[in-house]
């Protein structure tokens, strides 16, 4: 992963999309200091004027707990099976806001009600296995919002849920964001979710951002061949039962990235040997729309 740069403002949603292994989650983990000890991280990750990369771990932990909320893909791995959910929801409040046990219990009921859990006072004493998958994900969102963070990082939070529950979770996060003004980073491979929730999109491939644009422009004018291929592989009514288009080949290993464009061997419009041996820069082609390719004109304007 190299040269990744993005920002998100208060009340804004940035969607980070790409195939598994493209570096979406690792980017966030590196920025917040949650990578494995063997990982080496350089650069800057600024939150509220603080560089998270340069801070001691104790200060990073304080900022993460109070100002950054995390929602992960599988709620069962985020919840302790032997503790009531109310206790888990407010653990951060006791740790970072200095709430008493009584205050935390009241806050737990408020948070569970906020995320749409029925009978929150009674359900605060229930255990994770007594909730459905969608309800568990709501509990995890309540945990993430407990300290009213400035930024919420949602790492594929709807992947394991059915379509109806996915829509409910997306609507819930959008509603909470509107009410609380929280910035959201939504990591996903589901472009349908992106269209409904994002303000801006960053497309990643091979550990780098290959295209970034406002969501409407990205869907109307995808300019990197990888972005186009992702959009073309969406289920669409006009396919008439035909197989979905697929991207041939496999993503490159993050341990053996090519010297040039990481997408060159799968690219349907690659040009001369420059694609294989030279790394294209991320170049702005329109206001807020940047793409990493030697041939932006060749791809510009193609429709999914």
N, C-alpha and C positions, 0 to 999 in steps of 0.2 A: 504494500500500500504506500503510495507516494503522491505528494502534491495535491492532496485533497483539501479543499477549502469551501466552506459554506457558512452562511449565517441565517439566523431566524430571529424575527422581531416579536415583541409582545403582541399577542393576539393573532399571530400568523401561523399557518401550518405549512411546513416543508415536508414533502414526501421524498424519501430516498428509495429508489427502486433499482432492481437488477436481479439477475439470477443468483442462486445460492453460490457462495464463494466469491462474490464480486467485491466484498469488503464493506457492505452496508453496516452490519452490526459492529464489526471490528473498529470502524471509524469512531463510533460513539463510545465504545469501551475505551479506546485509546484517549479520547478527549476527556473522559471523566475519571481516568486512572483506574479502570477496572480490568485491564489486560493482565494476563499471567505474568508472574515475576520475570520470566525469561524474555519477555517482549521489550523492545527498545522503542521509545516514543520520543520524537523531536518535533519542534514547532511550537505553536501557541494554541491554546483553547481558552478563550476569554469569556468569563461569565461574571457579570456585575463588576467589571473592572479588575477581576482577579484572573491570573493565568493559571489554570488548573494543572498544567503540565509542570510548572515550576514550583508549585506549592508543596509543602510537606504533606505526607499522607494524612496526618491528623486534621489539618485544615481542609484538605480535599474531602475528607469524610464528613466534616461539618457542613460544607457547602452542598455536597450531594444529598445529604439527608434533609436539609431544610429548603433548598432552592431547586433541586432536580428531582422529579418523580419518574419512576421507571414502571412500565407495564410490559411484561414479557409474553411470549407466545403461548406457553403452557402454564395456566394458573396453578396447577397442582404442584409444580416445581417451585412456585413462589410462596406457597402457603405451608405452614407447619401443620402436619396432620393431627398433632396432639394438643394444639392450643385452640381455644375458641376464636372465631374470626374477629370478634370485637377487640380482643386483646392484641391481635396482630395488626389490626387497622390503626391502632393508636400508639403502637410501640414507638414510632418516630416522634409523636407529639410529646411523649414523656421524656425521650432522650434529647430532642433538639429544642423543644419549646418549654421544657421544665414544668409540664402539667402534672398535677397530682393524679393519683389513681382514680379518684372520683371525677375530676374534670375530664380525664381521658375517657372514662366510661360514657359520659354525656356526649363527648365529641364523637365517639364511635357510633352512637345511635344517629347523630346528625349526618355523619358521612354515609352510613348505609342507606339512610333515607334519601340523601342527595343523589346516589347512583341508582335509585329505583328498586331497592330491596324492600319487599313488603314486610310488614310487622317487624321493623328494624330493632325494636327493643328486645323482642324475643329472639330474633335471629342472631343478635350479637353474641348470644351464649351458645350458638350452634357451632359444629365443627365442619371443616371443609368438605368431608365426604357426604354431608347432609345437604349439599347444594348441587345444583346442576352445573354443567360446564359454563353456560352463559352467566349464571349467578356468581360462580367463582371468579369469572373474569371481572364482573362488576365489583366484587370485593377487592380484587387486586387494584382496580382503578381507584377505589376509595382509599386504599393504602397509599397509592402514589400521590393522591391529592391531600393527604392528611395535614401536611404543613403548608398547604396552598403554595406550591412551588412556582417559580417563575417560568420553568420549562418542563414539559412533560415529554418523555421519550417513550414511544410506543413501538416495541420491536415485534412486528408481525402479530399483533394481539388478536386477530380474528381468524388466523389460519386454521385452527383446530375446531372452529365452530361452524354450525350449519348456516345456510345463507340467511335465513330469517334472523337468527341471533347476531350474525355479522352486522346486518343492517341496524339492529338495535344498538350494538356497541358503537358503531360509527356515529349514529345519531346522538348517543349519550355523550361521547367525547366532544362532538361539535357543540352541543348545548352547554356543556360545562365550560368549554373554552370561551363561548360567548358571554357566559355569566361571570367568569373569573378572570378573563383576559390573559389566560395562560398561553405561552408559545408552545407549539406542538411539533415534534419531529416524528413523523410516521414512517417507519421502515417496513417495506412490503414488497411483494412481487405481484400483487393483485392490482392491475391497472384500473379495474372497475372501481375499487375503493378509492384510488387516487383521484379519479375524475370527480368523485362526490365530496371529497373532504379537503383537498390540497389547494393552497394558493400558488405555490411554486413547486417545481419538481427538479430533483437532481438524479440523473441516470448514471449508475456506476457499472463499470466493467473492468475486470482485471486490476482491481485496487485503485482505479482512478475515476474521476468524474468525466464522462464523455459528452454529456449534454446537460444543460440546465436552462430552464425557461419558466415563465408563468404557465400555469397548467393549461389554460385555453390555447395558448400559442403552441405548446408542445404537442397537443393532440391534433391541432390543425396543420402545423408545419414541422413535423419531425425532421431534423436535418442530419442526424447521424444514422448510418445504416443499422446500427444495433437498436436504436430507439424505434426505427421503422419496423424492424423485425419483431420487436416485442409487441408493438401495436397490431401488427398483422396477425399475430398468433392468438389474439383475443377471440373468444367465442362470439360469433356475430350471426344474426338472423339470415343475412344474405348468403351464407355458405350453403344453405339448402341441404344439410346433412353430410356435406363433404368433410373430409379430414381437415383439421386445423393445420395451417402452414406451420412448419417447424424450422428452427434454426439448425442447420447441419453442424456436426462436430460437437465439441465440448469446450467449456471455458478453460483457459490456461491455468496451470498450477500456479498458485501464488508464490511458490518457491522457485519457479523456473519461468518467469515472465519473459517474453520476447523483447529484443532491444527496440523494436519499432512499435507500431500500433498493435495492441493486444488482440484486436478483433480481426486482424488482416487475413488470417487463414480461414475465417468463416464469412468474410465480407463478400457480398454478391457484386459489389461495384469497385473492388480494389483496383488501384491503378498500377504504376510501375513499382520497381523494387524499393522505392522510397518508403512505401507503406510497411514493408517488412523490416527495414533497417533504421528508420528514423521515427522518433516519437513526435506526433503532431502536438502543437500547443492548443490550449483551450482558447478559442478566439471568439469574440463577440460579433455576431452577424446581424443582430437587431437589438433594440433596447431590452436589456435583461435576458437576452437569449444568446448563449455561448455554446460552441460545439468544438470537439476535439477531432478534427479530420482535415486532411489535405484537400478534400474535394467537397466543400460545403455546397457549392453551386450545383454539383452533380446530383446531390440528394435533395436539395431544398425544394419544397412544394409537393413532394410525393405524398400521397394520401394513404392511410392505412387501409 
